[in-house]
Amino acid sequence: VDDWARIIQDGMLTIGTAASNPPFEYYDDSFQIDGYDAALMRAVGEKLGLQVNIVDYPFEGLPAALQMGQIDGIASALTINAARSAAVDFSMPYYSSSEGLLAPANSPLSNVALSTVDLSNLRVGVQRGTVYEAWAKQAIDAGRLLPANLRGYASEADIVQALKSGQVDLAVVDALPALVIRENQEDGTA
């Protein structure tokens, strides 16, 4: 039985996400996965007449979970790139983003242009498996970032903790989650 026939037969669409990326995907106060991607997948399921089961995975493991048949799809702010396109099929893009940079309040950094700035004296935090990790590796290849200064983390929450504790000097994440993180810092909740 092919995947679609199995999904229709079971009446269940299982979607993988990394639920640590508000506002796209996160756990709500009832410990349910919520956010933009979760709402979108539930709406798709409703239109298709299917129940939707959203399962939390580490971001970097989502493509492998799909390939192994543990999930039927991914909804987790997964940027389309050549390497991922070789491993999974993408829908049409439904959201466009850019990078967001986070630094401690007392940081001397300002107006950082990621494509040209020399980061060799900075420790940079990124989420493993993201396009930002790929960008950082390009910066290493270009000599603008020292390999020892690249720090990979499982989630954006881990990056924020590393930033707070002084383990990194700069965090590179999606722009909208960066705004959420900044707002949470301002109201004291993060």
Secondary structure in CASP SS format (residue, H / E / C, confidence):
PFRMAT SS
TARGET T0000
AUTHOR 0000-0000-0000
METHOD secondary structure of the structure
MODEL  1
V C 1.00
D C 1.00
D H 1.00
W H 1.00
A H 1.00
R H 1.00
I H 1.00
I H 1.00
Q H 1.00
D H 1.00
G C 1.00
M E 1.00
L E 1.00
T E 1.00
I E 1.00
G E 1.00
T E 1.00
A C 1.00
A C 1.00
S C 1.00
N E 1.00
P C 1.00
P C 1.00
F C 1.00
E E 1.00
Y E 1.00
Y E 1.00
D C 1.00
D C 1.00
S C 1.00
F C 1.00
Q C 1.00
I E 1.00
D E 1.00
G C 1.00
Y H 1.00
D H 1.00
A H 1.00
A H 1.00
L H 1.00
M H 1.00
R H 1.00
A H 1.00
V H 1.00
G H 1.00
E H 1.00
K H 1.00
L H 1.00
G C 1.00
L C 1.00
Q E 1.00
V E 1.00
N E 1.00
I E 1.00
V E 1.00
D E 1.00
Y C 1.00
P C 1.00
F H 1.00
E H 1.00
G H 1.00
L H 1.00
P H 1.00
A H 1.00
A H 1.00
L H 1.00
Q H 1.00
M C 1.00
G C 1.00
Q C 1.00
I C 1.00
D C 1.00
G E 1.00
I E 1.00
A C 1.00
S C 1.00
A C 1.00
L C 1.00
T C 1.00
I C 1.00
N C 1.00
A H 1.00
A H 1.00
R H 1.00
S H 1.00
A H 1.00
A H 1.00
V C 1.00
D C 1.00
F C 1.00
S C 1.00
M C 1.00
P C 1.00
Y C 1.00
Y C 1.00
S C 1.00
S C 1.00
S C 1.00
E E 1.00
G E 1.00
L E 1.00
L E 1.00
A C 1.00
P C 1.00
A C 1.00
N C 1.00
S C 1.00
P C 1.00
L C 1.00
S C 1.00
N C 1.00
V C 1.00
A C 1.00
L C 1.00
S C 1.00
T C 1.00
V C 1.00
D C 1.00
L C 1.00
S C 1.00
N C 1.00
L C 1.00
R C 1.00
V E 1.00
G E 1.00
V E 1.00
Q E 1.00
R C 1.00
G C 1.00
T C 1.00
V H 1.00
Y H 1.00
E H 1.00
A H 1.00
W H 1.00
A H 1.00
K H 1.00
Q H 1.00
A H 1.00
I H 1.00
D H 1.00
A C 1.00
G C 1.00
R C 1.00
L C 1.00
L C 1.00
P H 1.00
A H 1.00
N H 1.00
L E 1.00
R E 1.00
G E 1.00
Y E 1.00
A C 1.00
S C 1.00
E H 1.00
A H 1.00
D H 1.00
I H 1.00
V H 1.00
Q H 1.00
A H 1.00
L H 1.00
K H 1.00
S C 1.00
G C 1.00
Q C 1.00
V C 1.00
D C 1.00
L E 1.00
A E 1.00
V E 1.00
V E 1.00
D E 1.00
A H 1.00
L H 1.00
P H 1.00
A H 1.00
L H 1.00
V H 1.00
I H 1.00
R H 1.00
E H 1.00
N H 1.00
Q H 1.00
E H 1.00
D C 1.00
G C 1.00
T C 1.00
A C 1.00
END
